[in-house]
Amino acid sequence: MSIELRDTDVIWRNAKLATMNPAIKNTYSANVNGDSIDGLNNYGILEQHDLVVRDEKILAILPTGSAPTNQCKIIDVEQRLITPGLIDCHTHLVFGGNRASEWEQRLNGVSYEEISAKGGGINSTVNATRNSSAQQLEIASQKRLNALIAEGVTTIEMKSGYGLDLINEEKQLNIVRALAQKNPIEISPTLLSAHAVPPEYKHDPDAYIDLVCDSILPTLWQKQLFEAVDVFCETVGFNLNQTKRLFATAKRLNIPVKGHVEQLSNLGGSELVAEYQGLSVDHIEHLDEKGIEALSRSGTVAVLLPGAFYFLRETKRPPIALLRQYGVPMAISTDFNPGTSPFASLRLIMNMACVQFGLTPEEAWQGVTIHAARALGRADSHGQLAAGFMADFVVWDAQNPVDILYELGHNPLVYRVYHGEIMHRDNLNRLSELNYLNEHSICDN
């Protein structure tokens, strides 16, 4: 391949690339207890290759030394591993307060029903979010985001859903927008007003869906505050008819949909999401074969959330074997939220997905790269190391992709590159010390 380089281009030289490109198949050979084991992996490994970056995108991938150097910048990574940037495709990062005391009560034997009757559960987070100023919420959210950025996340989804009225849903999404403007990370905002029935509509959930469809959704869409619409379709959330009305409203406005479905029971929510060509179905522990068939036909991504499975001490695992059988792409995510998955570590979640759900390390990596990108409608630009894709990647002090999710407790990240912008690990560590809100707060009162 012949290319002309500019002096502003950057060559990441002498790397081991885990491209996550499904067109690149690699055989591997391992030695276990003296026995040789051969197999196939889907990391898309390219040994001794250079990654050429121009502006915000990857220009080319070439064998090391084959690219002309001219006066462009060269960074020798000394055979370290480069992977796509991690993508966290399902989070509830913006909220007020926390529910640590409720968790302690549950561990001490107090039932969820008792906690909820005393104002606990999701309504406690709704109250805390409503009662928090925009500045307070942004400061708290920034700290959570810092941890994910420092671990190599370059794209993240953030949902509303703790405001549950127009003013506070807009407040949450404005904070998401502010975080996107102030941080080296791409944020995909999602409207989750249909997360729960707010206290003021406790006895009339249909009227609340009216409010979402007739006011909250169209108003905030017009303000360009979100990219997709989500819903908690469940026995303790919204039924199929209410969900269908929400999706129909979104469809009229050409808004993509996704759904929290089949977490606690099987209502058929996944089939409904598939009917509307939804981006993803999330949780899905109770998903059945009929639902999986529908997902396979629609191309909808199954998002697995092992953090919530672990934290709630669930026992029914998602139907991994059937998802594999039908070729349904599986993403994984932190589901960061105060009630069921307070884990700001995507590497930990990758480990959990392997240990708890039986994913292979390759599947875990696909789940935070190519499949996560697809779950966010970014399959053609994110989640791979390939020419024309965004220059979002991580240089690791590691030799193999499995190392990143195997040994936790220290951070092997050396460089995090976002849209071509280079951040060294030392820069990332300083993120936790930033107090930028003193000068750049979205709320002055």
N, C-alpha and C positions, 0 to 999 in steps of 0.2 A: 504494500500500500504506500503510495507516494502522497505526502502532505507537505504543505508549506506552513511553517510555524511562525508565529509572531513573537515579538519580544515580551509580550504580556502573557503568553501561554505558560503553563506550568506542567512539567513532566514529573510524575511520581515514579521514580525509577527503581528497578530491581525488586519487584514485589511479587508476592504470592497472592493472586486475586481469586477470591471466592465470588464469582460474578453473579451467581444465582440465576444465570441465564439457562433456561431449560433446554436450549439447543445444544449446550456444551455438556456432553456426558463424559464422566470420568470413571475409570476403574480404579480400585484401590486394593492393596494387599496388606493384611494385618497378620501379626504373629501373636497368637494367644496360647499360652502354655505349651509352646513348642509347635503348635499346629498353624499352618498357613491358611488364612481365610481370604478368599477373593470375593469381590462384590462390586456393586455399582452405587455411586452416590450422585446426588443432584445439586451439589454445591457449584458446579460449573467452574472447577479449579483451572486456572492458568498459571503455571509455574514460570518464573523468570520473565515477567512481562512488565511493561510500562503503561501507566495510565496518563493520558494526555488530556489536560483540562484547558478549556478556553471559556473565559467569563464564567457563566453559571452552569455550563454543561460539559459533559465528557465529549471530547472531540474524537478520540481514537484510543484503541487498546492495541499495543504492538509488542512484539518480542523485545526484550531488553536490548538496547543498543542499536535498534534498527531505525529509530526516529532521528531526524536531523536535529541538532541542538541549537544552532544559531546562538542567539543571545538570551534565549528564554530561561526561566528559572528551573533548576533541576533539584529535586529533593530525593536523595537516596534513602530508601526505607530499609535497606540492608536485609532483604528477604523476609521482612515482616509481612503479616497477613493484612490484606485490605478487604473489607466487606462493604456492601451497601450500608448506608445509615439505617439504624433501626427505626421501625414505624410502629407506633403505639396507636392502634386504630379504634380503641373504645375506652374513653375515660370520662369521669365526672369530676374534673380537677378543680372547678370553681365552686366553692361552698363555704358557708360559715360554720364556725364551731367544730366540734368533733364528737364522736360517740364512744370514746374509750371507756367512760364510766358504764355505759350500757353493756359493753363487751364484758367488763369485769363482773357486772351483775349476772349476766348469762352464765359465765364460768362459775359463779357462786351458786347457781341453781335457780335463779329467777327466770321465769318463762318470758318469752317475747310478748305474749299477750298481756302479762302484768306490766311490763315495761311500756308497751304501747298505750295501755289504759291510763298511765300516768303522764302521757304526753311525749313518750319516747318514740323511737323508730324514725321513719323518714320525716314525719311531721316536725320532729325536733330540729332536723337539719333545715327544713323549710323555714321554720321560725327564726333560726339563727341566721340564715341567709338573708331573709327579709329585713332583719334588724341590724345587719352589718352594713356599714357604709361601703361605697365602691372602693375607697382606698383601703379599707381593712381587708376586703375580699381579695383585692389585687396583691397586697403584700403576702397574704397567706398562700395564694395560688402560685406566686413567683417562687416561693421556697420549694414547693412541690415540683414545679417545673425545672428548677435548677438541678435537682437530683436526677431527673430523667435525661436532661441535656448532658450532664457530666458522664452519663453511662453510654452515650452514643446515639441517643434518639435524635433524629433530624426532622421527623414528621409526626404529628400527633393530632388526634381528634379530641375535641372537648365539647361536652354536651351542656345544655341548660337543664332545667328540670327540678331545680330547688327553689324556684321563684313562684311558679304556678299561678301567676297573674301577669298581666301585660307589663306593668312597671318593673317587676323584679326579674322576669325572664329577659327583658331588654337590658336590665342592669348586668345580669350574668353575661350575656352575649357581648355587651360593650367591653367588659373586662377581657373576654377572650380576644376581641379585636385589639385591645391595647397590648396584651401579651404578645400577640403576633407582630405588632409594630416594633416592639422593644427587645425582642429576643431573636437570636440566630436559629430560628426553627420555623417550619411551615405548620400552620394550625388549620385544621379542617373543623369549622364550627357546625354543630348539629342542634336543631331545635327538638328538645324532649319535654315540651310542655305537658304531653300526655304520659307523664312519669307516675303520677299518683293523683288521686282526687284530693284537692286541698280541703282544709277543715270547713271552709265556708260553703262548700258544695257536698259535704259528706252525705247528705240524704238525696242528692240529685246529680249523680255523675253524668247523666245525659246532658244536663244544662251546662256542665263544665266543658264537655266536648263541643257543645255549641259555641262556647266562648273561645275555645282554641281554634275551631275551624272558621268562625266568622270574624274574629278580631285578632287574636294573638298571632296566628300563623300568617295571614296576609299582611298585617301591619309590619311585622319584623322581616318578612321576605322583601317587602318593598324597600326597607331600609338596608337590604343586602347584608343582614347580620348572620345568616346561616347558609349552609350548602345542602343539607339534607334534613329529613324529618324522621324522627324515631318515636317509638311508642312501647310502653310496657304492657304487652298483651298477655294477661295472666289472670288467674282467679282472684288475686288480690290487687289487680290493676284494672285493665280495660278489656271488655269482651270483644268477640270477633266483629259484631255489628258496629260498635263504637270505633274499633280499629279501621274497619272498612270505610267508614265515613271520613276519618282522618286521611286515609290514603287517597280517597277519591278527591278530596279537596287539594291535596298535594299534586295529584296528577293533573288537575285542571291548570295548575300553575307551572307544570313541568318541573316539579321538585322531586329529586330522587328520595326513596324511602328505605328504611331499614327497621328492624324490630328486635326488642328484647322478647324472646319467645321460648316456649317449652322449657322454662327453667324449673318450674315447680310441678307442672302438669302438662298434658298434651291437649291443647285447645285447637290445634290446626293453624296456629299463627304463622308457621313457616310456609305452609302452602299459600296462605294469603299474601305474604311478602313476595313469594315467587310469582304469584299471579300478577303482581304489579311490577315485576322485573326488578325487585329490590336489590340494593347493593349487598346487604348482609343480613343474616339472622344470627343472633348473639345469645349465648348461654347454651341452649338446646340440649340439656341433659336428657329430656324426655322426648326427644325427636324420634319419630318412627319411620319405617321404610317408605311409606307413602309420601311423607314430607320430604325425605331425602331424594326420592325420584323427582319431585317437583323442583327441588333446588338444582338438581343435575340438569334438568331441561332449561331452567332459566339462567343458569350461570351464576347464581347467587352464592356468595362466600359464606361459609360457616365459621363464625368467630367463637373460639373456645376461650373460656375465662376461668382458668384453674385457680386463680387467687380467691375468687368467691367460693368455689367448690371447697377449697381448703379451709377458709375462714369460717364457713358455715358448717363444717364437718359433714358435708354431704356424702352420700354413698353411691348414688346412681351416676355412673359416668356417661359422658356423651357417647353415641354409637360410632366410635372411631372406625371400626372395621367396615361398617356399611358405608360410611362416608368415603373411605378409600375405594371400596368396591364400585361405587357409582361415580368416582372421579370428582367429587365435590371439593373444591379448594378449601383448605383449612387455615385460617389465620388465628393468631393468639394475641392476647392483649392483657394489660394490667387490670382493666376495669377499675382504675383507681377511684375509690369513693369512700366516704366515712363509715358506712354501715357494714359493708360486706367484703371489701378488698382494699384496705389501706396500705397498699404496697407500691411505692414509687421506684420500682426496679423491674425493668422488662427482662433483664437477664435472669432474675429469680423466677419470673413467670415462665420463661423458656425451660428452666430446669424443672419446675412444677409440671409443665405440660408433658415432659418426658416421663417423670417419675409417677405422676398420678394418672395420666391419661394414656400412657403407653406410646406417645409419639416418638419417632426416631429423632435424633439431633438434626438430621437434614430437614425433616418436616417442621421442627421447631424454627429453624432458620427461615424456611419458606414462609412460615407463619408470621414472621416479623419483617419480611421483605416483600417478595413478589405477591403473595396472597393478601397481605395487609394493604399493599398499594391498591390492589383491585377492590378491596372492601371500601376504600375511600374514593373510588373512581379515578385513580391515578395510575392504572396499570401500564399506560404508554409512556410514562415519564419518570416513574419512581420505582424503587425496589430492586433494581438491577444495576450492575456495572456494564454499561453498553453505550456505544456511540449514540449521541442524541439524547441520552437520559440526563436528568439533573445530576450535577456533581455534588451529590450528597453521599459521603462515605466515611468510613472509620479505619484508621490505621491502628492495628492492635500489636502489642508486644506478645505475639503468640504465633504458633506454627499452623494450627488447624482450627477450623470453625468450632469444633466440639469443645475446645479449651475455654471458650468464652462463657459457656453455660455450665461447665463442669466444676470449676473451682471458683466459688463465690467468696466474697469478703474482702477482695482487693480489686482494684480497677486496672486492667491491662491496657486501657485506652492510651494511645500516644498522641494521635491527632484526630480531631473531629472536623470534617470539612462539610460546610453547608453552602450550597449554591456557589461552590468554588472558593468560599472564604475559609481560611485556615485558622483553626483554633487549637493551640497546644494544650496538653493536659493541665499545665499550670494556669492557663487562662480560664479553663473550665472550673478549676478549684476556686478561683477568685470570684466566680459567680455567686457563691454563697455569702460573700462579704459585701455584695453590692447593696447599696441603699438608694438606688436610682430614683425611687418614688418621691424623694424630697424635692426633686427638680421636675419630674415628669409625670406626676400623678394625673390620672384621668378625672380625679375628683378634688376640687379645691375647697370644698366646704365640709 
